[in-house]
Amino acid sequence: MTYATDRLHEEIAYVAFHFHWGPDAILDLEHQDRRRYTQQIASLVTRAAPEG
């Protein structure tokens, strides 16, 4: 099974934006690790968002 290119680009942009990592460093991650980072970032962003 191949991973959708659009989804991969979204993950790269998301991690790069929040961690300031370059695309090469993000692409060097295993798929599972990259997904874990995106999930952890989403959790942190959600918790930090002001309620209102």
N, C-alpha and C positions, 0 to 999 in steps of 0.2 A: 504494500500500500504506500502511496506517496502522500506527502503532506502538502496541502494546498499552498501554493506560492503566496497568495494574498494573506493567508493566516500567518505564514512565516514572516512576511514583511511587517505585519502588525506586531508580532511578538518582538521583532528586532527593534522597531520604533519605540515600543513601550518600555523595554528594558533600557535602551539607549537614552531615552528621555529622562527616566528616573535615576539611573545609575551613572549616566555620562560615560558609558562604555562604547567603544567603537564596534561596528558591525562584525569585524573579524573575531573579536573576543566573544561576542554573543554567538556567532555561528560555530565557534569551537566547542560550545557547550553541547552535551548530549540533549536530545529532544526532551527527555523527561526532566532534566535539570532546568532547561530553559522554561518549560511549562511551570515548574515549581517556582521559579523566580517571578514569572508573570502573576501567578496566583498570590504569592506573598506580597508583591507590590500592590495588587488590587486590594488585598486585605488592609494593608497599611493606609492606603489612600482613603478607603471607606471609613476607617476608624478616625482619620484625621479630618474628615469633612465636617464642617460645622452643621449642626442640626438647625433646621429652620424652615 
